[in-house]
């Protein structure tokens, strides 16, 4: 059985992210998952947590934030982390395991960890880190998975072995029919247009403000953490806009199932990215009409089943059109797209590629 050392930039959580979703589906492999310390002091001294029969989670030792220019201290810390990982791998009888990296920062550990293969899963822009870290990691990697075409193009000068692997969704949970109606929506009358995700400072809310004013008989619902935003006060003043706040991930499918239209809004911090948010794949899995705002030069995703708007007025118009959508063709096509983008389908693609390279 092949052993993987998964060096993750995010901890193992009750709500799985991309890396966790993929690792959970690597059934024929033994996985040692190393999560960041995140301020913990003694967790790394504890035995690993067995979260699945073949998956054990270990917490890395905490390290100080030291600039790379302080070469001696920085390298000493990196050797300490590498020694910790290599020691656990050796005790688990890992015969030169395959390393799965999720961040360029791990390039500084690889020389001190025996391994037979290296995979880099690039799921975001890492321009906040030294550029040579990612370049070196991409050059050394036997295989790179890129979450979007732009990320693949960015890494192409450093590797000829890049596979496009977009994000996915829990298709089974969002495609279920007859889910319970959340208490907050039990007495709702008329069409519900909903957004799932954090409402932060950089989220463009003007399109929703315009649509909510144009469609007073419809209710606009936000499910997710609410932070600061310049338009919050105006939206809160409208009787047909409701902010429900954070809800556990397991409950999200119940809320989305009550939407007449699913909304996807722009985040100004993501203007130069082409990574499709997980929420879009979740929306597709339901079959419900989707209205999405687009950046000026953005290529439309799924233009045959998603209503794409470039202005607040167009967004409002398309919301009205989506509410009145008839027929089952578009709904079924969305469900098909959702099934094709399930995490299970993504993991099967990963295993197929790894098998071809003798890495699985």
C-alpha positions as CSV (number, residue, x, y, z in Angstrom):
1,X,0.0,0.0,0.0
2,X,1.4,3.4,-1.1
3,X,2.1,5.8,1.7
4,X,1.5,9.6,1.3
5,X,2.8,12.4,3.4
6,X,0.2,15.2,2.9
7,X,1.8,18.5,3.9
8,X,-1.3,20.8,4.3
9,X,-1.5,24.5,4.8
10,X,-4.9,24.1,6.5
11,X,-5.9,22.0,9.5
12,X,-8.0,18.9,9.4
13,X,-11.5,20.2,10.1
14,X,-15.0,18.9,10.6
15,X,-16.0,20.7,7.4
16,X,-13.6,19.3,4.8
17,X,-11.8,21.6,2.4
18,X,-10.3,20.6,-1.0
19,X,-7.2,18.7,0.3
20,X,-9.3,16.9,2.9
21,X,-12.0,16.0,0.4
22,X,-9.4,14.4,-1.9
23,X,-7.5,12.6,0.9
24,X,-10.7,11.0,2.2
25,X,-11.2,9.3,-1.1
26,X,-7.7,7.9,-1.6
27,X,-9.0,4.5,-0.3
28,X,-6.1,2.3,-1.4
29,X,-3.4,4.4,0.3
30,X,-2.1,5.1,3.7
31,X,-2.1,8.8,4.5
32,X,-0.1,10.8,7.1
33,X,-1.7,14.2,7.1
34,X,0.4,17.0,8.6
35,X,-1.6,20.1,9.6
36,X,-0.1,23.5,10.7
37,X,0.4,24.2,14.4
38,X,-1.9,27.3,14.3
39,X,-0.7,28.5,17.7
40,X,-0.9,25.2,19.5
41,X,2.1,24.5,21.8
42,X,2.0,20.9,22.8
43,X,-0.3,19.2,20.2
44,X,2.6,18.0,18.2
45,X,3.8,15.9,21.1
46,X,0.6,13.9,21.2
47,X,0.0,10.7,19.1
48,X,-1.5,11.2,15.7
49,X,-5.4,11.3,15.5
50,X,-6.7,8.4,13.4
51,X,-9.6,10.0,11.5
52,X,-10.1,7.1,9.1
53,X,-8.7,3.6,9.1
54,X,-5.8,4.6,6.8
55,X,-5.6,8.4,7.6
56,X,-3.7,9.7,10.6
57,X,-3.5,13.4,11.4
58,X,-0.4,14.9,13.0
59,X,0.1,18.5,14.1
60,X,3.4,20.1,13.2
61,X,5.5,21.8,15.9
62,X,5.0,25.5,16.2
63,X,7.6,27.8,14.6
64,X,8.4,31.4,15.0
65,X,7.8,33.8,12.1
66,X,11.4,34.3,10.8
67,X,12.3,36.0,7.6
68,X,14.2,33.9,5.1
69,X,17.0,36.5,5.1
70,X,17.9,35.3,8.6
71,X,19.3,32.2,6.9
72,X,20.7,30.3,9.9
73,X,17.6,30.6,12.2
74,X,15.2,30.0,9.3
75,X,17.0,26.9,8.1
76,X,17.2,25.5,11.6
77,X,13.5,25.8,12.0
78,X,12.8,24.1,8.7
79,X,15.2,21.2,9.6
80,X,13.3,20.8,12.8
81,X,10.0,20.5,10.9
82,X,11.5,18.1,8.4
83,X,13.0,15.9,11.1
84,X,9.6,15.7,12.8
85,X,7.9,14.6,9.6
86,X,10.6,12.2,8.5
87,X,10.7,10.6,12.0
88,X,7.0,9.9,11.9
89,X,7.2,8.5,8.4
90,X,10.0,6.2,9.4
91,X,8.1,4.9,12.5
92,X,5.1,4.2,10.3
93,X,7.4,2.2,8.0
94,X,7.0,4.5,5.1
95,X,9.4,3.3,2.4
96,X,10.2,6.5,0.6
97,X,6.6,7.7,0.5
98,X,5.0,10.1,-1.9
99,X,4.8,13.7,-0.7
100,X,1.6,15.8,-1.5
101,X,2.2,19.5,-1.0
102,X,-0.5,22.2,-0.9
103,X,1.8,25.2,-0.4
104,X,5.1,26.5,-1.8
105,X,6.4,27.0,1.7
106,X,7.0,23.3,2.0
107,X,9.8,23.4,-0.6
108,X,12.2,24.2,2.3
109,X,11.6,20.8,3.9
110,X,11.8,18.4,1.0
111,X,15.6,17.9,1.0
112,X,15.4,16.4,4.5
113,X,12.4,14.1,4.0
114,X,13.1,10.9,2.0
115,X,10.4,10.4,-0.7
116,X,9.9,8.6,-4.0
117,X,7.6,11.2,-5.6
118,X,6.3,14.7,-5.2
119,X,2.9,16.2,-6.0
120,X,2.0,19.9,-5.8
121,X,-1.7,20.7,-5.6
122,X,-2.0,24.4,-6.4
123,X,-5.5,25.6,-5.6
124,X,-4.8,29.4,-5.1
125,X,-2.5,32.2,-6.0
126,X,0.6,32.3,-3.8
127,X,2.0,35.7,-4.8
128,X,2.2,36.6,-1.1
129,X,5.1,34.1,-0.7
130,X,8.6,34.4,-2.2
131,X,8.3,33.6,-5.9
132,X,11.3,31.3,-6.0
133,X,9.6,28.9,-3.5
134,X,6.8,28.0,-5.9
135,X,9.2,27.9,-8.9
136,X,11.5,25.4,-7.2
137,X,8.5,23.3,-6.0
138,X,7.1,23.2,-9.5
139,X,10.4,22.3,-11.0
140,X,10.9,19.4,-8.6
141,X,7.3,18.1,-8.7
142,X,6.6,14.9,-10.6
143,X,3.0,16.2,-11.1
144,X,1.1,19.4,-10.5
145,X,-2.6,19.7,-10.1
146,X,-3.9,23.2,-10.9
147,X,-7.3,24.4,-9.7
148,X,-7.8,26.7,-12.8
149,X,-6.5,27.4,-16.3
150,X,-4.7,30.6,-15.1
151,X,-2.9,28.7,-12.4
152,X,-1.9,26.1,-14.9
153,X,-0.6,28.7,-17.3
154,X,1.3,30.4,-14.4
155,X,3.1,27.2,-13.6
156,X,3.6,26.0,-17.2
157,X,7.2,27.5,-17.6
158,X,8.3,25.2,-14.7
159,X,6.6,21.9,-15.6
160,X,5.4,19.9,-18.5
161,X,3.3,17.7,-16.3
162,X,0.3,19.8,-15.1
163,X,-3.3,18.5,-14.8
164,X,-6.3,20.8,-14.5
165,X,-8.2,19.8,-11.3
166,X,-11.0,22.3,-10.5
167,X,-12.7,22.5,-7.1
168,X,-15.7,20.3,-6.4
169,X,-18.7,19.8,-4.3
170,X,-20.6,17.3,-2.2
171,X,-23.0,16.5,-5.0
172,X,-24.9,13.9,-3.0
173,X,-25.8,16.3,-0.2
174,X,-27.0,19.1,-2.5
175,X,-28.8,16.9,-5.1
176,X,-31.1,15.3,-2.5
177,X,-34.8,16.0,-2.8
178,X,-37.3,16.6,0.0
179,X,-34.9,18.1,2.5
180,X,-36.4,19.7,5.7
181,X,-37.4,23.3,5.4
182,X,-35.3,25.5,7.8
183,X,-37.4,27.2,10.5
184,X,-36.4,30.7,9.2
185,X,-37.9,30.0,5.8
186,X,-40.9,27.9,6.9
187,X,-43.3,30.8,6.6
188,X,-41.8,32.3,3.4
189,X,-44.1,33.2,0.6
190,X,-43.0,34.0,-2.9
191,X,-39.6,33.4,-4.6
192,X,-36.4,33.2,-2.6
193,X,-33.2,34.3,-4.2
194,X,-30.2,33.2,-2.1
195,X,-26.5,33.6,-1.7
196,X,-24.3,31.2,0.4
197,X,-20.9,32.6,1.7
198,X,-19.3,35.2,3.8
199,X,-20.6,38.8,3.4
200,X,-17.3,40.7,3.7
201,X,-16.0,44.2,2.8
202,X,-15.0,43.2,-0.7
203,X,-18.2,41.5,-1.7
204,X,-20.1,43.4,-4.5
205,X,-23.6,43.9,-3.1
206,X,-24.9,46.6,-5.5
207,X,-26.4,44.0,-7.9
208,X,-28.5,42.6,-5.0
209,X,-29.6,46.0,-3.9
210,X,-30.8,46.8,-7.4
211,X,-32.6,43.5,-7.8
212,X,-34.2,43.7,-4.3
213,X,-35.6,47.1,-5.2
214,X,-36.9,46.0,-8.6
215,X,-38.4,42.7,-7.2
216,X,-40.1,43.7,-4.0
217,X,-42.3,40.6,-3.9
218,X,-39.2,38.3,-3.8
219,X,-37.0,37.7,-0.8
220,X,-33.2,37.9,-0.9
221,X,-31.5,35.6,1.6
222,X,-27.9,35.6,2.7
223,X,-26.6,32.4,4.4
224,X,-23.2,32.9,5.9
225,X,-21.1,35.0,8.3
226,X,-21.8,38.7,8.0
227,X,-18.8,41.2,8.3
228,X,-18.5,44.8,7.3
229,X,-19.7,46.0,4.0
230,X,-20.6,49.6,2.8
231,X,-24.0,48.5,1.5
232,X,-25.1,46.5,4.5
233,X,-27.2,49.3,6.0
234,X,-29.1,50.0,2.8
235,X,-29.8,46.3,2.3
236,X,-30.9,45.8,5.9
237,X,-33.4,48.7,5.5
238,X,-35.2,46.7,2.8
239,X,-38.1,44.5,4.0
240,X,-37.3,41.8,1.5
241,X,-33.6,41.2,2.4
242,X,-32.6,38.9,5.2
243,X,-29.2,38.0,6.6
244,X,-29.4,34.7,8.4
245,X,-25.8,34.6,9.5
246,X,-23.5,31.6,9.9
247,X,-25.1,28.1,9.6
248,X,-23.3,24.7,10.0
249,X,-22.1,23.2,6.7
250,X,-24.3,20.2,7.1
251,X,-27.4,22.4,7.1
252,X,-26.5,24.4,4.0
253,X,-28.1,22.0,1.5
254,X,-31.5,22.5,3.4
255,X,-31.3,26.3,2.8
256,X,-30.2,26.1,-0.8
257,X,-33.0,23.6,-1.6
258,X,-35.5,26.4,-0.7
259,X,-34.0,28.9,-3.2
260,X,-35.9,29.7,-6.3
261,X,-32.7,31.2,-7.7
262,X,-29.1,30.8,-6.5
263,X,-26.9,33.9,-6.6
264,X,-23.1,34.2,-7.2
265,X,-21.5,37.6,-6.5
266,X,-18.2,39.1,-7.1
267,X,-15.4,39.6,-4.6
268,X,-13.0,42.4,-5.6
269,X,-10.1,40.5,-4.1
270,X,-10.6,37.7,-6.6
271,X,-10.8,39.9,-9.7
272,X,-7.6,38.5,-11.3
273,X,-8.5,34.9,-10.5
274,X,-10.4,32.3,-12.5
275,X,-11.0,29.7,-9.8
276,X,-14.6,28.7,-9.7
277,X,-15.9,28.9,-6.1
278,X,-17.2,25.7,-4.5
279,X,-20.6,27.3,-4.1
280,X,-21.1,27.3,-7.9
281,X,-20.7,23.5,-8.0
282,X,-23.0,23.2,-5.0
283,X,-25.6,25.3,-6.8
284,X,-25.2,23.2,-10.0
285,X,-25.9,20.0,-8.0
286,X,-29.4,21.3,-7.1
287,X,-30.4,22.0,-10.6
288,X,-31.8,25.4,-9.4
289,X,-31.4,28.4,-11.8
290,X,-28.2,30.4,-11.1
291,X,-27.5,34.1,-11.7
292,X,-23.8,35.1,-11.5
293,X,-22.1,38.5,-11.7
294,X,-19.1,38.6,-14.0
295,X,-16.0,40.8,-14.1
296,X,-15.6,42.8,-17.4
297,X,-13.3,40.4,-19.2
298,X,-14.3,37.3,-17.4
299,X,-15.0,34.2,-19.5
300,X,-18.4,32.8,-18.6
301,X,-18.5,29.5,-16.7
302,X,-21.2,27.1,-17.9
303,X,-22.9,29.8,-20.1
304,X,-25.6,27.3,-21.2
305,X,-27.0,27.0,-17.7
306,X,-25.8,30.0,-15.7
307,X,-27.2,33.5,-16.3
308,X,-24.2,35.8,-16.5
309,X,-24.5,39.5,-15.8
310,X,-22.0,42.3,-16.3
311,X,-24.0,45.1,-14.6
312,X,-26.4,45.6,-11.7
313,X,-29.3,46.3,-14.0
314,X,-28.6,43.2,-16.1
315,X,-28.3,41.2,-12.9
316,X,-31.8,42.3,-11.8
317,X,-33.2,41.5,-15.2
318,X,-31.7,38.1,-15.2
319,X,-33.0,37.4,-11.7
320,X,-36.5,38.0,-13.0
321,X,-35.8,35.8,-16.0
322,X,-34.4,33.0,-13.9
323,X,-37.4,33.0,-11.6
324,X,-39.6,32.4,-14.6
325,X,-37.5,29.7,-16.2
326,X,-39.6,26.8,-17.6
327,X,-38.8,23.3,-18.7
328,X,-36.5,20.7,-17.2
329,X,-33.6,20.7,-19.7
330,X,-31.5,23.4,-18.0
331,X,-32.2,21.9,-14.5
332,X,-31.1,18.4,-15.5
333,X,-28.1,19.8,-17.3
334,X,-27.0,21.6,-14.1
335,X,-27.4,18.4,-12.1
336,X,-25.2,16.6,-14.7
337,X,-22.6,19.3,-14.4
338,X,-22.8,19.0,-10.6
339,X,-22.4,15.3,-10.7
340,X,-19.3,15.6,-13.0
341,X,-17.8,18.0,-10.5
342,X,-18.4,16.0,-7.4
343,X,-15.4,15.4,-5.1
344,X,-15.8,11.7,-5.8
345,X,-15.4,12.4,-9.5
346,X,-12.4,14.7,-8.9
347,X,-10.7,12.0,-6.7
348,X,-11.2,9.3,-9.4
349,X,-9.5,11.6,-11.9
350,X,-6.6,12.1,-9.4
351,X,-6.2,8.4,-8.8
352,X,-6.3,7.7,-12.6
353,X,-3.5,10.2,-13.2
354,X,-1.4,9.0,-10.3
355,X,-1.7,5.4,-11.4
356,X,-0.5,6.3,-14.9
357,X,2.6,7.8,-13.3
358,X,3.1,4.9,-10.8
359,X,2.4,7.2,-7.9
360,X,-0.7,5.4,-6.6
